[in-house]
Amino acid sequence: MNENTAQQPTLVKPVFLHHEKVMEGLTMIFGSSRNSVKISDPDVLEMLRIIPISPDSISLLSGIMGTGKSTYAQAFTQVFFGKDSLGMIKCDPDKTPHETLYGTDVASETSYNYDSKDKLIGTREMFVFDPQALAFVTKPVKFANEISRSGKSVQDALLGLFQEGEIEYRGKIFKTDRPYIVLLDQNPLHLQGMGARELEPALVDRIDVSISIPTTSIFDDLAIQQNKESETELKPILDYAIMKEVFADVRKVRKPLALKFMTLVMSQSLRVCKYRKDISSPIFIESIDCTRCEYKNDICSAIEAPTGHRHIESILKFAGSRAWLDRREEISLEDIIAVMPFALSHRLKLKSKAYMDSESTYSWIKEKALPFIVKQLNIYQEMLNEYIQTFNGSKNGLLSISMKCGGNLLYQQMVNRLGEQLLTQGNKEMDALERSILDMKEPERAELERVLAGIQDLKITTMVSSLTLKELNDIESQTEMLNRYELEEKVSRDPKGERDKKDLTYQKINPLTKNIKSLIQRHDKIEKVIKQALTNTKFEIQLSETDFMKKVFPKTVKYLDKKDILEFGQNLKNMIAQTIGNVKLQIVRIDDTITLSLESDDRKDLSETRRMLGL
């Protein structure tokens, strides 16, 4: 997180294009038309309403036969995109990528052979094979039925299509329409046999949300039977061209930096251990016994392997769609919490003990993890406030973050990042200061005094420079768990005046205090240079004797000893050393060159003397 004060680009707000039509379409899909879908679980229903407006999304629907997975895919395609926008494949363990994703057009061509007199002597028939992509590859809505029954090669091919937006077959590149919506479905009963298999981990991580479609209730079944007798058919409300406009508008929903941060820290709660930095390490899994840990009842003890980072993108993407449906210009914490179980349930790997109290990963996240995480939200908000305060120049914010570092791995990650950003921002401040000094060719005293006073306006530089030695030592001791080994070169001065001695050391250093000390040293150096310029000032100029006698000499007559001036002008002496007020003046003639120098402890006096002499 960079507290850069640079001007931010103007935000483009969503205008909720075609919102009324979208809401009308959703009412039809989950209403009383003949092919409407009936879902009793309100959370699942909400996610199914979000999917059609979530661009470039991949969703996995799990449920037994008859729960409406295929009906849902066909219904929202017909209402929002048009029936011809659906590309569907039915997966089978025996099918290859060629059989699943491609087809081949076969055409025959007849060639005619002639002799030298253009007389036909024979014909030859040739067959041309032209590979073509099936609708699943090219259409904007892609539905893979029974994805868990597909082979590894098919899943690898799908991964390439979803990742790159195109796929190659026999030298031809086939591109998909973008944005697209991908629906994968599976029957959990098939995972127990019938050629089904677990999905490839890389494909699983690309899936944005996983939704378990519940079996229909008595009232759902009754509504379905009534719908079948309805004379109302689903009809197209929008088309793909209009949906592109909707997708573009959904992407404009603002995702504030503070809420992105909260999403990240909530995610970290499911990825870290109180004592180890990475719970995905094989050494961790083999060597740590959570039952002996003081935090054995915390959510970290139930996690066998953490997720990657893509679920964060999925959460923010679907949170934006949820906010758009509610006609809100930016996402809320409620959006994030609502989407999180669906974005994590297929990615998070739990230990077997977690399933003793929860029937699935989804229910564990919803019933165990989220209540714990929500309780920590005040801590996360305080963490964010302290981080922002630090970049606003608050020393107390930095000291507070450092003090809490020892018992909280999230704070440790923040401090690691904080040290790097303090150095970057502090150096930017001092780079700007140095440039302003270099732009002054011959600065007046008042200008240098303004620069010296301006150092106090540098937030980061002033804050770190105000740290006392005790406070620096406290920060170092409180963040010692962040220490790392680094190779350093130390230079020691030789008292005999011979060559300096260079020694290489490989030792533990604290990255935070190292960066802070680096900023302090640079600050002190710049401040020292400016103060020296204010207290020890000298001016020197060389002129030809002709120019000196013509331009400068007449003005010196007013302020210097008349006898010395006369003798210098008659070449009876080659040096004058006198004072004008508090300024020492020296004029030296060497051959035909005159060197005039002025020196004073006060830059103001020096500037005034130069003005009087026309220099």
VOGU-3710 file (C-alpha; in Angstrom, 3 decimals, decimal comma):
1> mnentaqqpt> 0,000/0,000/0,000  1,641/3,208/-1,129  0,672/6,480/0,540  1,798/8,427/-2,501  0,435/11,945/-2,613  0,523/12,050/-6,403  -2,745/13,087/-8,022  -5,052/10,129/-8,518  -6,880/9,645/-11,829  -10,529/10,694/-11,954
11> lvkpvflhhe> -12,746/7,771/-11,015  -15,421/6,744/-13,503  -18,607/5,817/-11,669  -21,110/3,182/-12,819  -24,329/4,543/-14,267  -26,216/1,224/-13,949  -26,855/0,782/-17,646  -29,817/-1,524/-18,398  -30,201/-2,230/-14,664  -33,996/-2,425/-14,869
21> kvmegltmif> -33,783/-4,923/-17,739  -31,283/-7,060/-15,829  -33,559/-7,143/-12,782  -36,515/-8,019/-15,010  -34,521/-10,862/-16,537  -33,512/-12,244/-13,128  -37,149/-12,175/-12,042  -38,019/-14,257/-15,099  -35,178/-16,757/-14,558  -36,161/-17,427/-10,946
31> gssrnsvkis> -39,877/-16,738/-11,408  -42,881/-18,650/-12,665  -42,099/-19,163/-16,345  -42,087/-22,665/-17,760  -38,269/-22,986/-17,648  -37,625/-20,923/-14,497  -35,273/-22,183/-11,796  -36,326/-22,759/-8,210  -33,717/-22,379/-5,419  -34,688/-22,408/-1,752
41> dpdvlemlri> -31,325/-21,373/-0,204  -31,189/-17,527/-0,188  -27,364/-17,367/-0,258  -27,132/-19,734/-3,217  -29,926/-17,850/-4,981  -28,038/-14,581/-4,526  -24,848/-15,997/-6,068  -26,784/-17,423/-9,030  -28,227/-13,938/-9,589  -24,717/-12,441/-9,583
51> ipispdsisl> -23,096/-14,855/-12,069  -24,738/-13,545/-15,294  -23,332/-10,019/-14,752  -19,818/-11,053/-13,638  -17,504/-10,653/-16,662  -14,771/-13,225/-17,369  -15,936/-15,355/-14,457  -15,750/-19,123/-13,970  -18,292/-20,751/-11,674  -18,609/-24,371/-10,566
61> lsgimgtgks> -22,094/-25,702/-9,777  -22,295/-28,928/-7,773  -25,505/-30,822/-7,252  -27,270/-34,093/-7,907  -29,489/-34,630/-10,940  -32,634/-32,543/-11,031  -31,363/-29,568/-9,030  -31,536/-27,252/-12,051  -27,887/-26,776/-13,036  -28,401/-27,198/-16,786
71> tyaqaftqvf> -31,759/-25,414/-16,683  -30,090/-22,429/-15,033  -27,323/-22,233/-17,671  -29,824/-22,375/-20,523  -32,238/-19,951/-18,834  -29,853/-17,057/-18,193  -28,220/-17,506/-21,613  -31,590/-17,245/-23,357  -32,713/-14,220/-21,300  -29,487/-12,176/-21,319
81> fgkdslgmik> -27,428/-13,338/-24,307  -29,693/-15,120/-26,767  -29,963/-18,850/-27,306  -27,222/-18,863/-29,964  -24,659/-17,533/-27,446  -24,375/-20,827/-25,524  -21,557/-23,248/-26,206  -22,052/-26,526/-24,339  -19,921/-29,642/-24,023  -20,758/-32,908/-22,272
91> cdpdktphet> -17,639/-34,310/-20,653  -16,699/-37,961/-20,758  -13,535/-39,667/-19,449  -12,893/-41,265/-22,859  -13,085/-38,024/-24,835  -9,919/-36,250/-25,977  -9,559/-32,461/-26,352  -10,012/-32,987/-30,106  -13,371/-34,664/-29,594  -14,446/-32,211/-26,884
101> lygtdvaset> -13,408/-28,839/-28,259  -12,874/-29,203/-32,001  -14,447/-30,470/-35,158  -13,133/-30,955/-38,689  -14,699/-29,854/-41,938  -13,889/-32,277/-44,736  -14,105/-31,025/-48,327  -13,163/-32,752/-51,533  -11,309/-31,088/-54,374  -10,883/-32,499/-57,884
111> synydskdkl> -7,723/-31,733/-59,830  -7,510/-32,191/-63,617  -4,377/-33,304/-65,459  -3,697/-32,207/-69,083  -1,027/-33,158/-71,587  1,100/-30,718/-73,564  -1,742/-30,235/-76,069  -4,216/-29,345/-73,289  -5,981/-32,680/-73,671  -7,533/-34,065/-70,455
121> igtremfvfd> -5,682/-37,235/-69,541  -7,058/-37,853/-66,015  -8,522/-36,527/-62,777  -7,540/-36,774/-59,147  -9,778/-36,310/-56,134  -8,248/-34,855/-52,925  -9,725/-34,394/-49,443  -9,012/-31,202/-47,423  -9,319/-31,326/-43,626  -10,032/-27,932/-42,036
131> pqalafvtkp> -10,034/-27,914/-38,180  -12,787/-25,853/-36,569  -13,444/-24,919/-32,947  -16,745/-26,012/-31,459  -19,175/-23,466/-30,011  -17,834/-23,936/-26,468  -14,539/-22,345/-27,520  -15,948/-19,345/-29,387  -19,269/-18,505/-27,715  -19,500/-15,986/-24,834
141> vkfaneisrs> -21,386/-18,383/-22,531  -19,584/-21,685/-21,988  -21,187/-24,596/-20,163  -19,169/-27,740/-19,404  -21,549/-30,427/-18,210  -20,100/-33,067/-15,818  -16,662/-31,424/-15,760  -15,388/-33,909/-13,166  -15,768/-36,698/-15,773  -13,308/-35,021/-18,151
151> gksvqdallg> -9,738/-36,256/-18,514  -6,580/-34,384/-17,537  -5,788/-33,434/-21,135  -9,218/-31,847/-21,573  -8,883/-29,906/-18,317  -5,420/-28,691/-19,371  -6,878/-27,491/-22,670  -9,701/-25,679/-20,847  -7,189/-24,046/-18,532  -5,320/-22,638/-21,530
161> lfqegeieyr> -8,562/-21,332/-23,029  -9,651/-19,622/-19,795  -6,189/-18,232/-19,112  -5,267/-16,886/-22,559  -8,690/-16,387/-24,146  -7,550/-18,449/-27,115  -6,485/-21,956/-28,010  -4,329/-23,483/-30,735  -5,174/-26,606/-32,721  -3,233/-27,913/-35,718
171> gkifktdrpy> -1,620/-24,571/-36,402  -4,828/-22,531/-36,163  -5,620/-20,051/-33,365  -9,200/-19,974/-32,114  -10,222/-16,995/-29,980  -13,156/-16,755/-27,627  -15,547/-13,844/-27,364  -14,724/-11,622/-24,391  -16,023/-10,962/-21,858  -17,320/-14,471/-21,295
181> ivlldqnplh> -19,167/-16,436/-18,629  -18,068/-19,998/-17,875  -20,253/-22,486/-16,026  -18,902/-25,880/-14,994  -21,116/-28,402/-13,276  -20,595/-31,710/-11,545  -22,613/-34,332/-9,742  -20,996/-35,156/-6,364  -22,390/-38,683/-6,588  -20,275/-39,258/-9,705
191> lqgmgarele> -17,100/-38,490/-7,741  -17,613/-41,833/-6,042  -17,396/-43,680/-9,349  -18,583/-43,598/-12,951  -15,197/-42,408/-14,232  -15,268/-39,107/-12,330  -12,110/-37,646/-10,789  -10,997/-34,663/-8,749  -10,403/-31,588/-10,871  -6,836/-30,562/-11,643
201> palvdridvs> -5,534/-28,144/-8,940  -4,574/-25,504/-11,524  -8,114/-25,527/-12,936  -9,647/-25,448/-9,457  -7,657/-22,313/-8,631  -9,003/-20,625/-11,779  -12,608/-21,193/-10,673  -13,929/-17,994/-9,092  -16,789/-19,425/-7,054  -18,057/-22,897/-6,204
211> isipttsifd> -21,759/-23,229/-5,452  -23,475/-26,325/-4,085  -27,014/-26,422/-5,430  -29,264/-27,855/-2,709  -31,839/-30,505/-3,427  -35,284/-29,089/-3,994  -37,694/-28,763/-1,098  -41,338/-29,817/-1,155  -42,374/-26,293/-2,034  -39,685/-26,046/-4,744
221> dlaiqqnkes> -40,992/-29,234/-6,325  -44,538/-27,927/-6,133  -43,507/-24,636/-7,779  -41,624/-26,508/-10,516  -44,694/-28,593/-11,326  -46,831/-25,472/-11,453  -44,276/-23,749/-13,714  -44,424/-26,642/-16,159  -48,108/-25,938/-16,638  -47,433/-22,232/-17,224
231> etelkpildy> -48,017/-20,793/-20,675  -45,296/-18,176/-20,096  -41,995/-18,914/-21,809  -38,635/-17,381/-21,086  -37,889/-14,708/-23,665  -34,758/-12,734/-24,547  -34,518/-9,447/-22,655  -30,989/-8,404/-23,700  -28,329/-9,607/-26,119  -24,558/-10,045/-26,027
241> aimkevfadv> -23,844/-6,546/-27,406  -25,912/-4,971/-24,615  -24,406/-7,316/-22,006  -20,956/-6,017/-22,989  -22,169/-2,581/-21,921  -23,457/-4,051/-18,655  -20,119/-5,782/-18,024  -18,215/-2,537/-18,650  -20,490/-0,724/-16,200  -20,109/-3,432/-13,538
251> rkvrkplalk> -16,318/-3,062/-13,760  -16,682/0,619/-12,800  -17,939/-0,275/-9,313  -15,326/1,158/-6,998  -13,283/-1,100/-4,738  -11,811/1,236/-2,074  -8,244/0,625/-0,983  -9,327/0,197/2,631  -11,731/-2,619/1,684  -9,099/-4,283/-0,493
261> fmtlvmsqsl> -6,840/-4,199/2,550  -9,565/-5,709/4,751  -10,091/-8,456/2,163  -6,372/-9,217/2,207  -6,047/-9,404/5,987  -9,186/-11,540/6,312  -7,709/-13,831/3,679  -4,414/-13,950/5,567  -6,264/-15,291/8,602  -6,819/-18,457/6,561
271> rvckyrkdis> -3,255/-18,632/5,260  -0,948/-18,128/8,231  0,072/-19,790/11,461  0,695/-17,903/14,692  4,280/-19,160/14,733  5,238/-20,021/11,174  5,193/-17,708/8,178  3,936/-20,294/5,722  1,608/-23,165/6,582  2,003/-24,597/3,093
281> spifiesidc> 5,580/-25,638/3,808  5,998/-29,444/3,881  8,237/-29,026/6,926  5,417/-27,224/8,702  2,839/-29,872/7,879  5,109/-32,676/9,072  6,572/-31,070/12,178  3,869/-28,940/13,812  1,354/-30,537/16,116  -1,496/-28,054/16,496
291> trceykndic> -3,008/-30,035/19,384  -0,154/-28,853/21,625  -0,436/-25,229/20,565  -2,010/-22,550/22,745  -4,000/-21,506/19,666  -5,273/-25,029/18,967  -8,902/-23,808/18,934  -8,235/-21,003/16,451  -9,133/-21,414/12,789  -5,490/-21,771/11,735
301> saieaptghr> -5,346/-25,207/13,413  -7,962/-26,611/11,011  -6,144/-25,627/7,817  -3,941/-28,188/6,128  -2,874/-26,110/3,143  -3,641/-22,472/2,340  -4,928/-20,957/-0,846  -3,034/-18,874/-3,372  -3,912/-15,274/-4,177  -6,500/-15,684/-6,956
311> hiesilkfag> -9,395/-16,035/-4,547  -8,870/-12,372/-3,600  -9,486/-11,340/-7,210  -12,570/-13,582/-7,255  -13,963/-12,057/-4,066  -13,497/-8,496/-5,320  -14,948/-9,354/-8,747  -18,166/-10,881/-7,373  -18,421/-8,253/-4,614  -18,474/-5,631/-7,382
321> srawldrree> -21,266/-7,489/-9,195  -23,260/-7,774/-5,975  -22,926/-4,034/-5,336  -24,002/-3,261/-8,917  -27,169/-5,310/-8,526  -27,971/-3,226/-5,422  -27,239/-0,020/-7,410  -24,261/0,910/-5,232  -21,212/2,715/-6,641  -18,723/0,890/-4,415
331> islediiavm> -18,438/-2,421/-2,658  -19,021/-2,882/1,064  -17,641/-5,171/3,733  -20,945/-7,062/3,597  -20,330/-7,835/-0,104  -16,919/-9,290/0,711  -18,218/-11,461/3,551  -21,155/-12,693/1,439  -18,900/-13,829/-1,415  -15,974/-15,186/0,617
341> pfalshrlkl> -17,353/-18,698/1,428  -18,118/-19,353/-2,254  -14,702/-18,098/-3,411  -12,781/-20,189/-0,852  -14,734/-23,425/-0,386  -13,157/-25,225/-3,388  -9,672/-23,829/-2,824  -9,135/-24,287/0,905  -7,864/-27,652/2,130  -8,855/-28,543/5,694
351> kskaymdses> -7,628/-31,178/8,103  -9,915/-34,138/8,655  -10,802/-33,002/12,182  -12,518/-29,912/10,751  -15,198/-32,116/9,199  -16,170/-33,584/12,571  -18,146/-30,396/13,275  -18,804/-29,199/9,718  -20,267/-31,113/6,813  -18,240/-29,279/4,158
361> tyswikekal> -15,533/-26,686/3,628  -18,248/-24,169/2,749  -20,098/-24,708/6,014  -16,805/-24,593/7,997  -15,948/-21,212/6,458  -19,453/-19,878/7,086  -19,988/-21,306/10,580  -16,466/-21,410/12,059  -14,070/-19,166/10,160  -16,196/-16,109/9,328
371> pfivkqlniy> -17,513/-15,555/12,900  -13,909/-15,640/14,132  -12,680/-13,337/11,356  -15,496/-10,821/11,861  -14,559/-10,584/15,544  -11,067/-9,584/14,437  -12,299/-6,798/12,150  -11,693/-4,135/14,794  -8,087/-5,287/15,049  -7,732/-5,188/11,259
381> qemlneyiqt> -9,253/-1,696/11,133  -6,898/-0,522/13,869  -4,008/-2,047/11,916  -5,003/-0,108/8,811  -5,410/3,154/10,765  -1,959/2,810/12,310  -0,465/2,099/8,911  -2,064/5,239/7,435  -1,053/7,324/10,468  2,551/6,252/9,985
391> fngsknglls> 2,548/7,529/6,415  0,960/10,755/7,607  4,047/11,300/9,744  2,833/9,881/13,068  5,636/8,421/15,134  3,059/6,917/17,483  1,600/4,884/14,603  5,012/3,394/13,832  5,741/2,623/17,491  2,312/1,003/17,972
401> ismkcggnll> 2,682/-1,252/14,916  6,158/-2,315/16,059  4,956/-3,069/19,596  2,211/-5,418/18,312  4,491/-7,180/15,856  5,594/-10,012/18,129  2,278/-11,801/18,630  0,599/-11,223/15,292  1,879/-12,520/11,974  -0,303/-10,081/10,029
411> yqqmvnrlge> 1,427/-7,213/11,820  4,777/-8,804/10,965  3,885/-8,850/7,281  2,785/-5,228/7,539  6,030/-4,163/9,244  8,071/-5,932/6,579  6,271/-3,951/3,913  6,315/-0,787/5,997  10,114/-0,744/6,198  10,439/-0,921/2,408
421> qlltqgnkem> 7,865/1,808/1,817  9,296/4,135/4,455  12,650/3,953/2,665  11,044/4,507/-0,758  8,860/7,423/0,336  11,577/9,020/2,473  14,063/8,877/-0,398  11,489/10,431/-2,737  11,096/13,328/-0,305  14,834/13,906/-0,083
431> dalersildm> 15,364/13,469/-3,832  12,902/16,323/-4,370  14,717/18,402/-1,736  18,106/17,834/-3,374  16,712/18,755/-6,797  15,383/22,031/-5,414  18,842/22,822/-3,980  20,608/21,996/-7,251  18,203/24,286/-9,119  19,589/27,200/-7,086
441> keperaeler> 22,744/28,211/-8,924  23,846/30,793/-6,373  21,309/30,642/-3,539  20,819/33,582/-1,227  20,832/33,039/2,510  17,052/33,488/2,690  16,581/30,751/0,084  18,757/28,300/2,020  16,947/29,163/5,243  13,631/28,385/3,537
451> vlagiqdlki> 15,008/25,031/2,339  16,265/24,219/5,848  12,878/25,090/7,342  11,163/23,055/4,605  12,853/19,861/5,790  10,388/19,911/8,690  7,529/19,551/6,180  8,822/16,201/4,900  6,474/13,786/6,689  8,460/10,558/6,570
461> ttmvssltlk> 11,909/12,145/6,914  10,893/14,299/9,867  9,163/11,395/11,620  12,084/8,955/11,448  14,569/11,703/12,372  12,564/12,466/15,515  13,020/8,925/16,832  15,213/8,797/19,918  17,932/6,193/20,374  15,758/4,443/22,968
471> elndiesqte> 12,795/4,327/20,578  14,981/2,895/17,809  16,276/0,221/20,176  12,706/-0,595/21,256  11,604/-0,967/17,627  14,541/-3,256/16,928  13,852/-5,507/19,914  10,081/-5,669/19,259  10,592/-6,634/15,611  13,549/-8,992/16,052
481> mlnryeleek> 11,531/-11,884/14,568  11,917/-10,104/11,217  15,728/-10,201/11,371  17,450/-11,755/8,385  21,005/-12,491/7,352  22,672/-10,099/4,929  26,156/-9,664/3,488  27,652/-6,300/4,428  30,913/-4,518/3,735  32,375/-2,561/6,629
491> vsrdpkgerd> 35,113/0,024/6,069  37,474/0,798/8,948  39,865/3,754/8,900  43,576/3,054/9,178  45,023/5,316/11,937  48,412/5,331/10,170  46,855/6,950/7,098  47,374/3,972/4,868  44,652/2,180/2,900  41,211/1,816/4,501
501> kkdltyqkin> 40,466/-1,723/5,580  37,378/-3,466/4,145  35,789/-6,373/5,998  32,909/-8,553/4,772  30,402/-9,685/7,372  27,400/-11,969/7,108  25,140/-11,294/10,033  21,576/-10,745/11,127  20,114/-7,321/10,484  16,724/-5,803/11,188
511> pltkniksli> 15,337/-4,583/7,839  13,000/-2,011/9,424  15,592/-0,264/11,575  18,177/-0,575/8,795  15,908/1,417/6,468  15,054/3,936/9,182  18,750/4,511/9,984  19,504/4,914/6,287  16,900/7,690/6,055  18,191/9,369/9,221
521> qrhdkiekvi> 21,767/9,377/7,891  20,713/10,918/4,595  18,553/13,518/6,364  21,387/14,507/8,696  23,831/14,783/5,794  21,589/17,123/3,785  20,838/19,229/6,859  24,557/19,493/7,660  25,410/20,619/4,119  22,767/23,367/4,215
531> kqaltntkfe> 23,904/24,587/7,635  27,500/24,693/6,459  26,428/26,735/3,440  24,740/29,182/5,807  27,666/29,545/8,226  30,785/29,238/6,059  30,415/31,181/2,823  32,988/32,052/0,173  32,853/33,695/-3,261  35,647/33,809/-5,859
541> iqlsetdfmk> 35,887/35,181/-9,402  38,692/35,467/-11,979  38,828/38,252/-14,552  41,329/39,552/-17,065  43,147/42,614/-15,787  41,479/44,721/-18,463  37,979/43,666/-17,433  38,775/44,051/-13,757  40,121/47,583/-14,188  37,141/48,539/-16,329
551> kvfpktvkyl> 34,228/46,899/-14,455  35,213/46,164/-10,840  38,155/48,396/-9,864  36,186/51,698/-9,996  33,617/50,331/-7,480  36,250/49,103/-5,017  37,651/52,617/-4,639  34,708/53,615/-2,394  35,337/50,859/0,159  39,109/50,117/0,197
561> dkkdilefgq> 42,185/51,916/1,458  43,108/54,618/-1,072  46,850/54,039/-0,754  46,537/50,282/-1,444  44,242/50,952/-4,395  46,655/53,480/-5,897  49,684/51,185/-5,537  47,740/48,218/-6,980  46,584/50,308/-9,894  50,165/51,450/-10,592
571> nlknmiaqti> 51,423/47,822/-10,462  53,464/48,619/-7,381  51,844/45,722/-5,516  50,051/42,564/-6,690  47,795/41,829/-3,690  45,251/43,663/-1,579  43,838/42,082/1,613  41,255/44,164/3,458  37,750/43,921/4,940  34,462/45,489/3,953
581> gnvklqivri> 32,333/45,339/7,050  32,374/41,664/8,145  33,556/40,399/4,759  37,180/39,574/4,040  38,325/40,704/0,598  41,419/39,634/-1,294  42,577/40,776/-4,741  45,538/38,969/-6,332  47,261/39,719/-9,651  49,099/36,880/-11,425
591> ddtitlsles> 50,384/37,837/-14,846  47,348/39,385/-16,610  44,695/37,633/-14,461  43,015/39,129/-11,398  41,455/36,822/-8,779  39,000/38,462/-6,384  37,702/36,467/-3,406  35,211/37,293/-0,680  34,704/35,276/2,516  32,243/35,706/5,370
601> ddrkdlsetr> 30,599/33,729/8,137  27,303/35,334/7,221  25,868/34,673/3,778  23,718/37,773/4,034  26,789/40,016/4,487  28,479/38,265/1,575  25,488/38,849/-0,711  25,349/42,540/0,247  29,080/43,010/-0,450  28,746/41,331/-3,839
611> rmlgl> 25,874/43,682/-4,643  27,935/46,740/-3,679  30,820/45,624/-5,894  28,543/44,730/-8,792  29,458/41,045/-8,625
//
